[in-house]
Amino acid sequence: GAGVSQSPRYKVAKRGQDVALRCDPISGHVSLFWYQQALGQGPEFLTYFQNEAQLDKSGLPSDRFFAERPEGSVSTLKIQRTQQEDSAVYLCASSQGPTYGYTFGSGTRLTVV
Amino acid sequence: GENVEQHPSTLSVQEGDSAVIKCTYSDSASNYFPWYKQELGKRPQLIIDIRSNVGEKKDQRIAVTLNKTAKHFSLHITETQPEDSAVYFCAASRVGSGGGADGLTFGKGTHLIIQP
């Protein structure tokens, strides 16, 4: 596609619910990143894929967070048993490779109530 | 891990004047330093980046300088215009190091306000 597409754009979840956030990267981009951006803060790294391989998940805040990219294109970030502190914008970014600049998606704004 | 400090947090300049935003980083192995512009409610957009093998890069009204010895880099915007108003983020990472790239570590952002 022309850009990085994320869905849903907005998600409201009750505390304790599971959510799944989708990222559709630019076609052919091998690198895919997930970031979490709290209000008024810079994005914080969550995890990185090169094709289908998850090469770095050091930024995932707890074992409630899980990401996958099974066929090396679309990725899903899953958050189990959501907590209020999970409320943030979740940004996905893709690039042609690790030495290229990223293109970010518009993000999913998650609100946990 | 990497730590990126960004200053100032808010910068107000008169239209037509220059703006400078400064960042420092802690990991001497970092080799890639992008700058992103983020308007309210929108995605971060890459505006310029620099790699550690050069000291300066310019693109029209925007320039970035890098001092590897001091571990700091700066964004310079000249002849500022109202549409430059946004939050600007610096970031650092060590890409191409093999075995996968580290993610970007971002600064906390600078809210740039262009006064008409």
Interface residues (C-beta under 8 A of the other chain):
Chain A: S31 F33 Y35 G40 Q41 G42 P43 E44 F45 L46 T47 Y48 Q50 A53 L55 D56 G59 L91 P98 T99 G101 Y102 T103 F104 G105 S106 G107
Chain B: Q6 Y32 P34 Y36 K42 R43 P44 Q45 L46 D49 F89 A91 V95 G96 G99 G100 A101 D102 G103 L104 T105 F106 G107 K108 G109
